[in-house]
């Protein structure tokens, strides 16, 4: 199958590209490689897929040196002209749209970056899928859409009309836009609400990497809400398995609503933040220094995924034990990232 992955230099996108190539698909990856966080990490991911950094230039395709079925192109999803050319040239059958401006706290400082990437870029992708009759458009949403919802575990039918960050609002907007295109044009769309993804090659602005950096440097970890938080930490391999399985089950006209689905992807085992820190300490054989802070604006106290819908449709069952996942992340961190 001929597949497009946006955000291919990102954490989830990089792992998804590898999984699709292992399954024998032809993959085109795009990413704008912005400087929201260290671009060297992004280029490191590309290098791990056989993409030579020196060959990467705006809107120029680069063939992988290790995977003949993989081509990468540095392209911004806000550039509709370049996106249209890509769709015309490659005749994609399926699209995994993971490119977005991430980060809850950063969205309060740079709202326009989120509007451009997460709204304008998302509409561009929908338009390309509409006009090129894509068989399935799978896109990244977020557990942050649950906002002030206090009922746990979070279910796809819960209220999501009270976001507490601009980032969450843009992700909920994506779901509404996707529903509109599914309804008007019959574009099969599936939105995936990710829950606290962690693992090798993770983002440096997320808790596991921040904790690892602090522990290794002997600096304090910033612990918000006095540590009284629960997160549905989900190992990257389990996330990727869920993404691939969801992609293999496009919604049909017989669904209600037609051609439209939303799935949670999480571990369904929320962990107290302090327990996660203790596991990090054990894996590094070091004691962390802790600085306690109040709850930050835009944060949720608890995330907890009900994944029964994806299990029913696609047989999704996350199976990575937290201690094993943390151990694999720390092993990678020691070996490669440091």
Secondary structure, DSSP 8 states (H G I E B T S, - for coil): -EEEEESTTSHHHHHHHHHHHHTT-EEEEEE---SSS-HHHHHHHHHHTT--GGG--BT-EEE-SS-TTEEEEE--TT-HHHHHHHHHHH--SEEEE------TTGGGT-HHHHIIIIIIHHHHHHHHHHHTT-SEEEEEEEGGGGTT---SSB-TTS-----SSHHHHHHHHHHHHHHHHHHHH---EEEEEE--EESTT--TTSHHHHHHHHHHHT-EEEEEGGG--EE--EEHHHHHHHHHHHHTS---TTSSSTTEEEEEES-S--EEHHHHHHHHHHHHTS--EEEEE---TT--SB--B--HHHHHHH-------HHHHHHHHHHHIIIII-
